[in-house]
Amino acid sequence: MYSLLCEAQAFPVPIFRWYKFVDGTMRKQAVTLDDRVKQVSGTLIIKEARVEDSGKYLCVVNNSVGGESVETVLTVTAPLAANIEPTTQTVDFGRPAVFTCNFEGNPIKMISWLKDGKSLSHEDSVLRIESVKKEDKGMYQCFIRNDQENAQASAELKLGGRFEPPQIRQAFKEETLQPGPSVFLKCIALGNPTPEITWELDGKKLSNSDRLQVGQYVTVNGDVVSHLNISSIHTNDGGLYKCIASSKVGSVEHAAKLNVFGLPFIRPMEKKAIVAGETLIVTCPVAGYPIETIVWERDGRVLPINRKQKVFPNGTLIIENVERLSDQATYTCVARNAQGYSARGTLEVQVMVLPSIAPFSFGDTAVNAGKIVQQNCLVMDGDEPLEIRWILNGVAASNSTGISVFRLGSRTSILTIESVRSYHTGNYTCTATNSA
């Protein structure tokens, strides 16, 4: 039993009336009195309270001289419980999948989802996967929480249909040859669904050109046969060739070197952008044969010059935990043969910094209805331009009634609620993104 007190002293004796606000609005309705809900003088008594009795109440006191009113909030707690529908579903690749977390209890402060024990950063009761992939299969959990307890439910997503990840049945081997003749490389792959085969040279995708032709066909047995034809091969065509067979259910690759006699040559290297804290791995795209040494330099100094850097005889450079201050630079690869002939190629490395946001809080105390609330989101670090967004319970906050978002400069976003209402309750998240 819950009792809502409304004490008043007046003469003539006042009349007490109780109202309840309609959820999320300022509209109020008179409380209906019955066997369960009674009013004794100014006190409203609710027997066998239900979750739907929760809300904001208004007591209005009047006599012939005047009137007063007072608001109070009633929260009826109920044990939390959750279940996910469906508990198991089997979905074909590329098709959508939907899990719905049904819950009961009060109050509920947070909904969260996990997949195979890892957070999905999703706070809505409905989890939708637009196009199911291999990595989407597994166990999903929905958690609901308040300050006192939590409840969870689980469901499983299985992959439907018969499928086989790609396999390479036949591939080319390493070759060493003189310039001039045409070269024919072939890869045969199988899988369900039928895989597609692409080709790379030193990590760069190949396409048809004057001397290079890529083609593929499917045999009656379902094998995919792909060939790479190079007419009148040049020294500069040498390098690490790779065929990659891929489909919705996975990928597999095969690589082998094609060595063409001739002087050292280094193909142009595109600018490399990497996020601070990650590991840079790059292999110098060297042609020519034989090659005696491949080294990397920076500012005229041969690497490695610190413990973060590693250089391998095949021309691979690794820099761990890259930082803008120490690692953003132009690197030079130098390839030499035994006769002293050399080739040089440069690589520009750009280190990008992820955004970081200063912690913020609305405080622990509840905010009274009608008050103004303002919160700043300050992006302390990260490359510009920055996109800053506010999210309320998984939805863009700017779409909510009574909320405005203002951008102050390039690194600050201000969220303002002019007049707080119950539908403004929830979890506010500020996100900042950039090209990193």
C-alpha positions in Angstrom: 0.0 0.0 0.0 1.3 3.5 -0.9 0.1 6.7 0.7 0.6 10.1 -1.0 0.4 12.9 1.6 -1.0 16.3 1.0 -1.1 18.3 4.2 -2.8 21.7 4.4 -4.2 24.0 7.0 -6.8 26.6 6.1 -10.2 28.1 7.1 -12.7 27.6 5.7 -11.8 23.9 5.5 -10.3 23.2 2.1 -11.2 20.7 -0.6 -8.5 18.3 -1.7 -8.4 17.0 -5.3 -5.8 14.6 -6.8 -4.7 14.5 -10.4 -2.2 12.4 -12.3 -0.1 13.7 -15.3 -0.4 11.8 -18.5 3.1 10.2 -19.2 5.4 12.5 -21.1 3.0 15.5 -21.1 1.8 18.3 -18.9 -1.8 17.2 -19.4 -3.4 15.9 -16.2 -6.4 13.7 -15.4 -8.4 13.5 -12.2 -7.6 10.4 -10.2 -10.4 7.9 -10.3 -11.3 6.7 -6.8 -12.5 3.1 -6.3 -12.1 0.2 -3.9 -8.3 0.1 -4.6 -7.6 3.9 -4.8 -9.1 5.9 -1.9 -8.8 9.4 -0.6 -8.9 10.2 3.1 -8.9 13.9 3.7 -5.8 15.1 1.7 -4.1 11.7 1.6 -4.3 9.5 -1.5 -4.1 5.8 -0.6 -3.3 3.2 -3.3 -3.8 -0.5 -2.3 -2.0 -3.2 -4.2 -0.1 -0.7 -6.2 0.8 -1.6 -9.8 3.6 -0.4 -12.1 1.0 1.7 -14.1 0.3 3.7 -10.9 3.9 5.1 -11.3 4.0 8.7 -12.4 3.7 12.4 -11.3 0.7 13.4 -9.2 -0.7 16.8 -8.4 -2.6 17.7 -5.2 -4.8 20.8 -5.6 -6.2 22.4 -2.4 -8.9 25.0 -2.6 -11.3 26.9 -0.4 -13.3 30.1 -0.9 -10.2 32.2 -0.2 -7.8 30.7 -2.6 -5.9 27.6 -3.6 -2.5 25.9 -3.6 -1.0 22.8 -5.3 1.9 20.5 -4.8 3.5 17.8 -7.1 4.8 14.5 -6.0 6.3 11.5 -7.9 5.4 7.9 -7.2 7.6 5.0 -8.4 6.2 1.6 -8.0 9.0 -1.0 -8.2 8.5 -4.4 -9.7 11.1 -7.3 -10.2 12.9 -7.1 -13.5 12.4 -10.0 -16.0 13.4 -10.3 -19.7 13.1 -12.7 -22.6 14.2 -12.5 -26.3 12.0 -13.4 -29.2 12.8 -15.6 -31.0 15.0 -17.6 -28.7 16.6 -19.3 -31.8 16.5 -18.3 -35.4 18.2 -19.7 -38.5 18.9 -17.1 -41.2 20.4 -17.4 -44.6 23.4 -15.3 -45.6 22.4 -11.8 -46.7 19.0 -11.9 -45.2 17.8 -9.8 -42.2 17.6 -11.0 -38.6 15.6 -9.4 -35.8 15.8 -10.0 -32.0 13.3 -8.3 -29.7 14.0 -8.0 -26.0 10.7 -8.1 -24.1 11.0 -7.0 -20.5 8.9 -6.2 -17.5 9.5 -4.6 -14.1 10.0 -1.1 -12.9 12.0 1.1 -13.0 14.2 0.3 -16.0 17.2 2.5 -16.5 19.3 0.7 -19.1 19.0 -1.8 -21.9 22.2 -3.3 -23.4 23.1 -6.1 -25.8 26.0 -8.6 -25.9 27.2 -11.0 -28.5 29.3 -13.9 -27.4 30.0 -12.0 -24.2 31.1 -8.7 -26.0 29.2 -5.4 -25.9 27.4 -4.4 -29.0 26.9 -0.7 -28.0 23.2 -1.0 -28.7 20.6 0.3 -26.2 17.3 -0.3 -28.0 15.0 -3.2 -27.2 15.0 -4.3 -30.9 18.3 -5.5 -32.4 18.2 -5.7 -36.2 20.9 -7.1 -38.5 20.2 -5.9 -42.0 22.3 -8.5 -43.8 23.5 -11.6 -41.9 27.2 -12.5 -42.4 29.3 -15.4 -41.1 30.5 -13.5 -38.1 27.0 -12.7 -37.0 26.2 -16.2 -35.9 26.4 -16.8 -32.1 24.7 -16.2 -28.8 23.0 -12.8 -28.1 22.1 -11.5 -24.7 19.8 -8.7 -23.6 20.4 -7.1 -20.2 18.0 -4.7 -18.4 19.1 -2.9 -15.3 18.2 -0.4 -12.6 20.0 0.7 -9.5 18.9 -2.4 -7.5 19.0 -5.3 -9.9 19.3 -6.6 -13.4 17.9 -9.3 -15.6 19.0 -11.0 -18.8 17.9 -13.3 -21.5 19.7 -15.0 -24.4 19.0 -16.2 -27.9 21.0 -17.9 -30.7 21.4 -16.9 -34.3 22.3 -19.8 -36.6 23.4 -19.7 -40.3 20.9 -21.3 -42.7 21.4 -23.0 -46.0 24.3 -25.2 -47.1 27.5 -23.3 -47.4 31.2 -24.0 -47.9 34.0 -21.4 -47.3 36.2 -20.9 -50.4 39.1 -23.3 -51.0 41.9 -23.0 -53.5 42.3 -26.3 -55.3 45.1 -25.4 -57.7 47.5 -22.4 -57.8 50.7 -21.1 -59.4 54.2 -21.6 -58.0 57.2 -19.3 -57.7 59.0 -18.7 -60.9 62.3 -17.1 -62.0 62.6 -16.1 -65.7 64.1 -13.8 -68.2 62.2 -10.8 -69.6 60.3 -11.2 -72.8 58.0 -14.3 -72.7 54.3 -14.2 -71.8 53.4 -15.5 -68.4 50.2 -17.4 -67.5 49.2 -17.6 -63.8 46.1 -19.7 -62.8 44.1 -20.2 -59.6 41.2 -22.7 -59.3 38.8 -22.3 -56.3 35.6 -23.8 -55.1 32.9 -23.0 -52.5 29.3 -22.4 -51.9 28.2 -19.7 -52.7 30.5 -19.6 -55.7 33.5 -17.4 -54.8 35.0 -14.6 -56.9 38.7 -14.5 -57.5 40.7 -11.2 -57.5 44.4 -10.7 -58.1 47.0 -8.5 -56.4 50.6 -7.6 -57.0 52.5 -6.5 -53.8 49.1 -5.8 -52.1 47.7 -3.6 -55.0 44.7 -4.9 -56.9 45.2 -5.7 -60.5 42.9 -5.0 -63.4 43.0 -5.3 -67.2 45.6 -3.2 -69.1 47.5 -3.3 -72.3 49.8 -6.2 -71.3 47.7 -7.7 -68.5 44.5 -9.6 -68.8 42.4 -11.0 -65.9 39.6 -13.5 -66.5 37.6 -16.2 -64.9 34.9 -18.8 -65.7 32.9 -21.5 -63.8 33.2 -25.1 -64.9 30.3 -27.6 -65.0 31.5 -29.0 -61.7 31.2 -25.5 -60.1 35.0 -24.8 -59.9 36.0 -21.2 -60.5 39.0 -20.9 -62.8 40.8 -17.5 -62.9 43.8 -16.7 -64.9 46.2 -13.8 -65.1 48.0 -13.3 -68.4 51.0 -11.0 -68.7 52.2 -10.5 -72.3 55.9 -9.9 -72.9 56.9 -9.7 -69.2 59.2 -6.9 -68.1 61.6 -6.8 -65.2 59.3 -4.3 -63.5 56.5 -6.9 -63.5 58.3 -9.0 -60.9 57.0 -9.2 -57.3 54.6 -11.1 -55.0 51.5 -12.1 -56.9 48.4 -13.2 -54.9 45.0 -14.7 -55.9 42.1 -14.2 -53.4 39.0 -16.3 -53.5 36.1 -14.7 -51.5 32.4 -15.0 -50.9 29.9 -14.1 -48.3 31.1 -17.0 -46.1 34.8 -16.3 -46.1 38.0 -15.9 -48.1 41.2 -17.7 -48.8 44.4 -16.6 -50.6 47.5 -17.9 -52.3 50.7 -15.9 -53.0 54.0 -16.7 -54.7 56.8 -14.6 -56.1 57.5 -14.0 -59.8 61.2 -13.1 -60.2 62.2 -11.5 -63.5 65.9 -10.9 -64.1 67.0 -7.3 -64.3 68.0 -4.2 -62.4 66.3 -3.2 -59.1 63.0 -1.4 -59.4 60.6 -0.1 -56.8 57.0 0.5 -57.7 55.4 3.8 -56.5 53.9 3.5 -52.9 50.6 5.3 -52.1 50.4 7.4 -48.9 49.7 5.3 -45.9 47.3 6.6 -43.2 47.3 4.8 -39.9 45.6 5.4 -36.5 47.8 6.3 -33.6 48.5 3.2 -31.4 48.2 0.7 -34.2 51.0 -1.2 -35.9 52.3 -0.2 -39.3 53.2 -3.1 -41.6 54.4 -2.3 -45.1 56.5 -4.3 -47.6 58.6 -2.6 -50.1 57.3 -3.4 -53.7 60.6 -4.5 -55.2 61.1 -5.9 -58.7 64.3 -7.0 -60.4 66.4 -10.1 -59.8 68.6 -11.0 -58.1 68.3 -8.5 -55.2 71.0 -8.6 -52.6 69.6 -6.2 -49.9 66.5 -4.2 -49.1 66.7 -1.6 -46.4 64.5 1.2 -45.1 65.7 4.7 -44.3 64.4 7.8 -42.6 66.1 11.1 -42.7 69.2 9.4 -44.2 69.4 6.9 -41.3 69.1 3.2 -41.8 66.3 1.6 -39.8 65.8 0.3 -37.2 66.8 3.2 -34.9 64.6 2.2 -32.0 62.9 -0.8 -30.4 59.5 -0.1 -32.0 60.9 -0.6 -35.5 61.7 -4.0 -37.2 63.1 -4.5 -40.7 63.1 -7.9 -42.4 65.3 -9.1 -45.3 62.2 -9.4 -47.7 61.7 -5.6 -47.3 59.0 -5.6 -44.7 59.0 -2.7 -42.2 57.0 -3.0 -38.9 56.5 0.0 -36.5 54.6 -0.9 -33.4 52.4 1.6 -31.5 52.8 4.4 -33.9 52.7 8.0 -32.7 52.3 11.2 -34.7 55.2 13.0 -33.0 57.8 10.2 -33.5 56.6 8.2 -36.5 54.8 10.4 -39.0 57.4 11.0 -41.7 58.6 10.0 -45.2 60.3 6.6 -45.3 62.6 5.5 -48.1 63.1 1.9 -49.3 66.4 1.1 -51.0 66.9 -2.1 -53.0 70.5 -3.1 -54.2 71.9 -5.9 -56.3 75.4 -7.4 -56.0 76.8 -5.1 -58.7 75.9 -2.0 -56.7 72.9 -0.9 -58.7 70.1 0.4 -56.6 66.5 1.7 -56.7 64.8 4.0 -54.2 61.1 4.5 -53.4 59.4 6.7 -50.8 56.5 6.1 -48.6 54.6 8.9 -46.8 53.2 7.8 -43.4 50.4 9.9 -41.9 49.4 9.1 -38.3 45.8 10.0 -37.5 44.5 10.6 -33.9 41.2 9.2 -32.7 38.8 11.6 -30.9 38.7 11.6 -27.1 35.9 13.3 -25.1 36.2 15.0 -21.7 34.0 13.2 -19.1 30.6 14.9 -18.4 27.7 14.2 -16.0 24.2 15.5 -15.3 24.8 14.8 -11.6 23.1 12.3 -9.3 20.1 14.4 -8.2 16.9 14.3 -10.1 15.9 17.3 -12.2 12.6 19.0 -11.6 10.1 19.2 -14.4 10.2 22.6 -16.2 13.8 23.3 -15.4 16.4 24.1 -18.1 19.4 21.7 -18.5 22.5 22.3 -20.5 25.5 20.0 -21.1 28.8 20.5 -22.9 30.6 17.8 -25.0 34.2 18.8 -25.4 36.5 16.8 -27.8 39.9 17.2 -26.2 41.9 15.3 -28.8 41.6 14.0 -32.4 42.1 15.2 -35.9 39.7 17.7 -37.5 37.2 17.8 -39.1 35.1 16.3 -36.3 31.5 15.2 -36.4 29.9 15.5 -33.0 26.5 13.9 -32.3 24.3 13.5 -29.2 22.3 10.3 -28.7 19.4 9.8 -26.3 18.5 6.1 -25.7 19.9 5.0 -29.0 18.3 7.8 -31.1 19.7 11.1 -32.3 18.8 13.6 -29.5 18.3 16.4 -31.9 15.2 14.5 -33.1 13.6 14.7 -29.6 11.0 17.4 -28.8 12.4 20.2 -26.7 16.1 19.4 -27.2 18.4 21.7 -29.2 22.1 21.0 -30.1 24.4 23.9 -30.8 28.0 23.6 -32.2 30.5 26.0 -30.5 33.7 26.1 -32.6 35.2 22.9 -34.0 35.5 20.9 -30.8 32.4 21.6 -28.6 28.8 20.7 -28.9 26.2 22.1 -26.4 23.0 20.2 -25.7 20.1 22.2 -24.2 16.7 21.1 -22.8 14.7 24.3 -22.4 12.0 22.7 -20.2 12.6 19.2 -18.8 9.8 16.7 -19.2 9.6 13.0 -18.2 10.2 11.9 -21.8 13.7 13.5 -21.6 14.7 10.8 -19.1 17.4 8.4 -20.3 21.0 7.9 -21.2 22.7 10.7 -23.1 25.8 9.8 -25.2 28.1 12.2 -27.0 30.0 10.6 -29.9 32.8 12.2 -31.9 34.1 10.8 -35.2 36.8 11.8 -37.7 38.6 10.2 -40.6 40.6 8.0 -38.3 
